Amino acid sequence: MTAEQIQAFFATLRAANPHPVTELEYTNVFELLTAVLLSAQATDVGVNKATRRLFAVANTPQKMLALGLEGLEGHIRTIGLYRSKARHLMQTCRILVEQHGGEVPRTREALEALPGVGRKTANVVLNVAFGEPTMAVDTHIFRVSNRTGLAPGKNPLAVEQQLLRRVPPAYRVDAHHWLILLGRYVCQARKPRCWECAVASFCDFKPKTPAP
Ligand code: SF4
């Protein structure tokens, strides 16, 4: 994709959805961190279903610790890998209370030092909670970036770095939401829905999928 095509690609996505938001439900930064930590290899819908009940009783690290490991597991049993996620979340809560006054830290370094929090989770929190222009490259963004020619790369970090170079500054804060939504609903893994894709004329992928 050329710079002009990239500009038009994001202008089109923004026109269709000026204020994209994450589909994970949360009401404070700790809830967001928890939801993202739980969402690895799980759907947002499945995470939301569990966290609606969980956050009603534990929406701070202190309350999560008071719930205890078994109590937490009981709430997230329906989510894949729940045992290790529960363990990581309890360890993370302990560090938040002991080292950060019960708050979620704002730096990448401190976020990535939390158990269960990798680069992608840190990128989501920095972007969604703190408005930083980070690119949290998940499976959808990785696929869309490569397929369209927007930001090709062999691994998520290479794609992230390409996106940071190639996405125009005006679109950087919201870019990762638009790309996730495009990948989730239109540019799907097995069969991209090119016939109804708003950005088809700017995308390098060939041949485009014809209408069924
Ligand atoms: S035209 Fe097809 S391949 Fe390109 S972004 Fe749209 S759905 Fe994906």
Boltz pocket constraint, residues with backbone or C-beta under 6 A from the ligand:
constraints:
  - pocket:
      binder: B
      contacts: [[A, 147], [A, 148], [A, 186], [A, 187], [A, 188], [A, 192], [A, 193], [A, 194], [A, 195], [A, 197], [A, 198], [A, 199], [A, 200], [A, 201], [A, 203], [A, 204], [A, 205], [A, 208], [A, 209]]
      max_distance: 6.0
